[in-house]
Amino acid sequence: MDKSIYIIGIILIVGVALLVAYYHYRKKNLDQFFSQVYLQAKQVPKQKKNSFLLLLFKESILASKNKKNASSLATKFQNPKFLETQLIQMSRVLKDSSNVKDKTMKKALNLLKSYHQWEKIQKTKK
């Protein structure tokens, strides 16, 4: 009986340690990603910033799902027609996000909210 309690305790401790390690790993990666996005967002006009960020998050999620390389993502953003139509679509989504049913777009909207929170924290640190 005593051995089983110790084994369960050890398993719980290891499980909690793994969860904490995963949380720190994910937070570190998300912080690096948001730092890169922040640098890219500086190049975009302020009136299109949120649309661009949403598009960037959406394309990043799609690229990670499909395991695409970064060069194909960069070529999409080099096409002005693609970029303009996507920015218009993203601005419509931002105006009324209640109609969004696509899981990828919902994740992108959540990332955008997280990014805005991260940006506020970074501004208060400075």
N, C-alpha and C positions, 0 to 999 in steps of 0.2 A: 504494500500500500504506500509506504513512504517513497519508494523508488519511482512509482508512477507520478506522484505529485511533483517530484524533482524534475522528471522528464517533461511533464506538461509545462512547468515553470520555465525550463530552459527553452522549450519550443516557443513559448510566448515571448520570451525576451529576444530570441533570435528574430522572430517575426516582426516585433516592434522595431528592432534595429534595422532590419531590411526596409521597412516602410519609411523610416527616418532618412536612411541613405537614399532611397528612391526620390523622396521629396526634395532633398538638397540637390541631387543630380538634375532633376527636372527643373527646379528653380534656376539653377546655374545656366542650363541650356536656354531656358526661356529668356533670361536676362541678356545673354549674348545675342540671341535672335532679335530682341527688342532694341538692343544697341545698334545692330546693323540696320534695322528698319528705321530707326531715328535718323541715322546718317543719310539714308536714301530719301526720307521724307523732307529733308531740308531743301532738296532740289525741286520740289513740287510747289506750285502756287498754293497759297493758303486756302483759296476757295475750293480747290480740288483735293485737298490733303486727305480728308476722311474717305472720299471715294477711292483715292489711290491706295490708301492703307488697306481698305477692305478688299480691293482687287489683289493687292500683294499677298494678304493673308489667305485669300481663297486659292490663288494660284500656288502658293507654298503648300497648302494642304493637299491640293490635287497632285502636285509633284511628288510629295512624300508618299501618298497612297500608291501612285503608279510607278514609283522609284525612277522618275525621270531625272536626267542630269540638269545642272544649272544652266547650261548653254541653251537648251531648248526653251527654258523659261525666259532667258534674256532675249532671245530672238522674238518671242511674242511681244515683249515690251518695246522692241525696236520698231514694230509695225504701227504707224500712227493711226491707221483706220481701226485696227483691233483695239488699240488703247483707248481711243475716243469713244467707241461704242461700248466698251466695257465700263468706262468711267460713267457714262450716262446710265447704264444699267445699275451700277453700284449706287449712284446717287438716288435712283428710284427706290432701291432696297433700303437705303438709309432713311429716306423720308417716311416709309411705312414698312417697318420690319416685321409687323404682325402677320403679314401674308407669306412669309418665308416658310417653305416646307422642305427644302433641300437640306440634308444633314450637313453637307460641306459648308453651305452658306451660314447655317446656324453656328457652326464651329468658328467660321471666320468672324462672325459678329461677336462671339464670345471673346475671341482673341483681340478684336478691336477694343472691346470694353476693358480687357485686361491691360492692353497697351496704354490706354488713356490713364488708367490707375497708375501704371508703372511710370508714365511720363510725369504725372503730378508728383509722385514720390521723388523722382530724380530732380525736379525743379525745386522742391523743398530742401533737398540735400545741399544744393549749391548756394 
